[in-house]
């Protein structure tokens, strides 16, 4: 469910969730904390920041 990733600094999490694990996590976080993106540019900006 989680994959280790290279992080550029200590402030960046070294773990990321795989897409297969998203349905499992979704049951715990609740609808009010889920963000659905419909614009690729918004996703790109979030990934960069």
C-alpha positions in Angstrom: 0.0 0.0 0.0 2.9 2.4 0.8 6.0 2.8 -1.3 9.3 4.4 -0.3 10.4 7.3 -2.5 13.4 9.5 -2.7 12.9 12.8 -1.0 14.8 16.0 -1.8 14.8 17.1 1.8 13.8 16.1 5.4 10.6 18.1 5.0 9.3 15.8 2.3 7.7 12.5 3.3 9.7 9.5 2.2 6.5 7.5 1.7 3.7 7.7 -0.7 0.5 5.8 -1.1 -0.1 3.6 -4.1 -3.3 4.0 -6.1 -4.4 0.5 -5.1 -4.4 1.7 -1.5 -6.6 4.8 -2.0 -9.9 3.0 -1.6 -8.7 1.7 1.8 -7.6 5.1 3.0 -10.7 6.7 1.6 -12.8 4.8 4.2 -10.9 6.4 7.0 -10.5 10.0 6.0 -14.2 10.8 5.1 -15.7 12.7 2.3 -15.0 16.2 3.7 -11.2 15.6 3.4 -11.2 14.2 -0.2 -10.3 16.4 -3.0 -11.3 15.5 -6.5 -9.4 17.2 -9.3 -10.9 17.8 -12.8 -8.2 20.0 -14.1 -4.7 18.6 -14.9 -3.1 22.0 -14.4 -4.3 22.0 -10.7 -2.9 18.6 -10.2 0.4 19.6 -11.7 0.7 22.6 -9.4 -0.2 20.6 -6.3 2.5 18.0 -7.2 5.1 20.7 -7.7 4.3 22.5 -4.4 
